[in-house]
Amino acid sequence: MMSSPPALYVAVEGPIGVGKTTLVRGLQRRLQARLVLEVVEENPFLARFYEDRERYAFQTQLFFLMSRFRQQQELLQGDLFSPGTLSDYHLMKDRIFARLTLRDDELALYERVYASLETHILKPDVLIYLNARQDVLLERIARRGRPFERDFDSAYLAELSQAYRHYFAHYDARVPLLTIDTSEIDYVTSEDPIDRIYEDVLRLAGH
């Protein structure tokens, strides 16, 4: 009889278009975990942010922070039927975006709010960082066809990818980290990459 998978909390991070949601959906059957997916479309400021980043950055970021924090609080409640959790983001992503888009005075206020929230969230058992080439990210963003991502700012995406690389180059949190370049990985046509990632997650989690 096959044993049940361990009850793990696995969060996936990386820049826009890298394949976070696709990966957690692929891992769900293997981990038999509930999905916690970021709800991007509900942010009423996002479309305006892409049109005028400087004007709408603070409103956009603060809305995301509070929305993500509410979701993270729900993780502490648990689920008897799906003891494991897979999330296509972690709250720390909010800080990466904020440092990229906010002015100094806005960032100072944001950091005070963030610091008061981050101690009240659950730490993952494993954190997965996905990265990919710029052309791959742009192609995936175009393929999913979100209206507010039409004519996506490639310079902003390059800055965001660099911010992620910088963050994880200095990563020192006490959570096991799995780094994957997804430029040549296709989760849709082959299950093999998902199987390998699942095995790596179990190894890092000590199972």
C-alpha positions as CSV (number, residue, x, y, z in Angstrom):
1,M,0.0,0.0,0.0
2,M,1.4,3.4,-1.0
3,S,2.0,5.8,1.9
4,S,0.5,9.2,1.9
5,P,2.8,12.1,1.1
6,P,4.1,14.2,4.0
7,A,2.1,17.3,5.0
8,L,4.4,20.0,3.7
9,Y,4.0,23.7,3.0
10,V,5.7,24.5,-0.2
11,A,5.8,28.0,-1.7
12,V,7.0,28.9,-5.2
13,E,8.5,32.2,-6.1
14,G,9.9,34.0,-9.2
15,P,9.3,36.8,-11.6
16,I,6.1,37.3,-13.6
17,G,5.6,34.6,-16.3
18,V,8.1,32.1,-14.9
19,G,5.5,29.3,-14.4
20,K,4.8,29.4,-10.6
21,T,1.1,28.5,-10.9
22,T,1.7,25.8,-13.5
23,L,4.2,24.2,-11.2
24,V,2.1,24.1,-8.1
25,R,-0.8,22.7,-10.0
26,G,1.5,20.0,-11.3
27,L,2.7,19.2,-7.8
28,Q,-0.7,19.1,-6.2
29,R,-1.6,15.6,-7.2
30,R,1.7,14.3,-5.9
31,L,1.5,16.1,-2.5
32,Q,-2.3,15.8,-2.2
33,A,-2.2,19.4,-0.9
34,R,-4.6,22.3,-1.0
35,L,-3.7,25.2,-3.4
36,V,-3.3,28.7,-2.3
37,L,-3.1,30.8,-5.5
38,E,-2.4,34.5,-5.7
39,V,-5.5,36.5,-6.9
40,V,-3.9,39.1,-9.1
41,E,-7.0,40.3,-11.0
42,E,-8.8,41.5,-7.9
43,N,-6.4,44.4,-7.4
44,P,-8.3,47.5,-8.7
45,F,-5.1,49.5,-9.1
46,L,-3.1,47.0,-11.2
47,A,-4.2,48.0,-14.7
48,R,-3.6,51.7,-13.8
49,F,-0.2,50.8,-12.4
50,Y,0.9,49.3,-15.7
51,E,-0.1,52.5,-17.4
52,D,1.5,54.8,-14.8
53,R,3.9,53.0,-12.5
54,E,5.0,56.0,-10.5
55,R,1.5,57.3,-9.7
56,Y,-0.1,54.1,-8.7
57,A,2.8,52.1,-7.2
58,F,1.9,52.7,-3.6
59,Q,-1.8,51.9,-3.8
60,T,-1.1,48.8,-5.9
61,Q,1.6,47.5,-3.5
62,L,-0.4,48.2,-0.3
63,F,-3.5,46.4,-1.7
64,F,-1.3,43.4,-2.6
65,L,0.3,43.3,0.8
66,M,-2.9,43.2,2.7
67,S,-4.6,40.8,0.3
68,R,-1.6,38.4,0.5
69,F,-1.4,38.7,4.2
70,R,-5.0,37.7,4.6
71,Q,-4.4,34.6,2.5
72,Q,-1.3,33.8,4.5
73,Q,-3.3,34.0,7.7
74,E,-5.6,31.4,6.4
75,L,-2.7,28.9,6.2
76,L,-2.5,28.9,10.0
77,Q,-6.0,27.5,10.3
78,G,-5.0,24.3,8.5
79,D,-7.2,21.8,6.6
80,L,-7.9,18.3,7.8
81,F,-8.7,17.0,4.4
82,S,-5.6,18.5,2.7
83,P,-3.0,18.8,5.3
84,G,-0.3,19.9,2.9
85,T,-0.2,23.3,1.2
86,L,1.1,24.5,-2.2
87,S,1.3,28.2,-2.9
88,D,2.3,30.1,-6.0
89,Y,3.8,32.9,-4.0
90,H,5.2,33.9,-0.7
91,L,4.6,37.1,1.2
92,M,8.3,38.1,0.8
93,K,7.6,38.7,-2.9
94,D,5.7,41.8,-1.9
95,R,8.9,43.4,-0.5
96,I,10.8,42.6,-3.7
97,F,8.2,44.5,-5.8
98,A,7.9,47.3,-3.3
99,R,11.7,48.0,-3.3
100,L,11.5,48.1,-7.1
101,T,8.6,50.5,-7.5
102,L,8.2,52.7,-4.4
103,R,9.7,56.1,-3.7
104,D,11.9,56.4,-0.6
105,D,9.2,58.0,1.5
106,E,6.6,55.5,0.4
107,L,9.0,52.6,0.9
108,A,9.7,53.7,4.5
109,L,6.0,53.6,5.3
110,Y,5.6,50.3,3.5
111,E,8.5,48.7,5.4
112,R,6.9,49.6,8.8
113,V,3.6,47.9,7.7
114,Y,5.4,44.9,6.3
115,A,7.6,44.5,9.4
116,S,4.4,44.3,11.6
117,L,2.9,41.6,9.4
118,E,5.8,39.3,8.5
119,T,6.1,37.8,12.0
120,H,2.5,36.5,11.8
121,I,2.9,34.2,8.8
122,L,3.7,30.6,8.5
123,K,7.2,29.6,7.1
124,P,7.3,27.1,4.3
125,D,9.0,23.8,4.7
126,V,10.6,24.3,1.2
127,L,10.8,27.5,-0.9
128,I,11.2,27.0,-4.7
129,Y,12.7,29.9,-6.7
130,L,12.0,29.8,-10.4
131,N,13.9,31.9,-13.0
132,A,14.0,32.0,-16.8
133,R,15.4,34.0,-19.7
134,Q,13.7,37.3,-20.5
135,D,12.4,36.1,-23.9
136,V,10.8,33.1,-22.3
137,L,9.1,35.2,-19.7
138,L,7.7,37.6,-22.3
139,E,6.4,34.8,-24.4
140,R,4.6,33.2,-21.5
141,I,3.1,36.5,-20.4
142,A,1.8,37.0,-24.0
143,R,0.5,33.5,-24.2
144,R,-1.7,33.7,-21.1
145,G,-3.4,36.8,-22.5
146,R,-4.3,38.9,-19.4
147,P,-5.7,42.2,-20.7
148,F,-3.7,44.3,-18.2
149,E,-0.5,42.6,-19.3
150,R,-0.9,43.5,-23.0
151,D,2.2,45.3,-24.3
152,F,4.1,44.3,-21.2
153,D,7.0,46.6,-20.3
154,S,10.0,44.5,-21.0
155,A,12.3,46.9,-19.1
156,Y,10.2,46.6,-16.0
157,L,10.3,42.8,-16.3
158,A,14.1,42.9,-16.7
159,E,14.4,45.0,-13.5
160,L,12.1,42.6,-11.7
161,S,14.1,39.5,-12.7
162,Q,17.3,41.2,-11.6
163,A,15.7,42.1,-8.2
164,Y,14.7,38.4,-7.7
165,R,18.3,37.3,-8.7
166,H,19.7,39.8,-6.2
167,Y,17.3,38.7,-3.4
168,F,18.1,35.0,-3.8
169,A,21.8,35.6,-4.2
170,H,21.7,36.9,-0.7
171,Y,19.1,34.6,0.6
172,D,19.7,33.7,4.3
173,A,16.3,32.6,5.6
174,R,16.1,29.4,7.5
175,V,14.0,27.6,4.9
176,P,15.4,25.1,2.4
177,L,15.7,26.6,-1.1
178,L,15.3,24.9,-4.4
179,T,16.4,27.0,-7.4
180,I,15.2,26.0,-10.9
181,D,15.8,27.6,-14.3
182,T,12.6,26.9,-16.2
183,S,13.7,28.3,-19.6
184,E,13.8,24.9,-21.2
185,I,11.2,23.2,-19.0
186,D,7.7,22.4,-20.3
187,Y,5.4,21.2,-17.6
188,V,2.5,20.9,-20.0
189,T,3.9,18.3,-22.4
190,S,5.9,16.2,-19.9
191,E,5.4,15.0,-16.4
192,D,9.1,14.2,-15.9
193,P,10.2,17.7,-14.7
194,I,7.4,17.7,-12.1
195,D,8.5,14.2,-10.8
196,R,12.1,15.4,-10.4
197,I,11.0,18.6,-8.6
198,Y,8.7,16.6,-6.3
199,E,11.6,14.3,-5.4
200,D,13.9,17.3,-4.7
201,V,11.2,18.9,-2.5
202,L,11.0,15.7,-0.4
203,R,14.7,15.5,-0.1
204,L,15.0,19.1,1.0
205,A,12.2,18.6,3.5
206,G,14.0,15.6,5.0
207,H,11.6,12.9,3.7
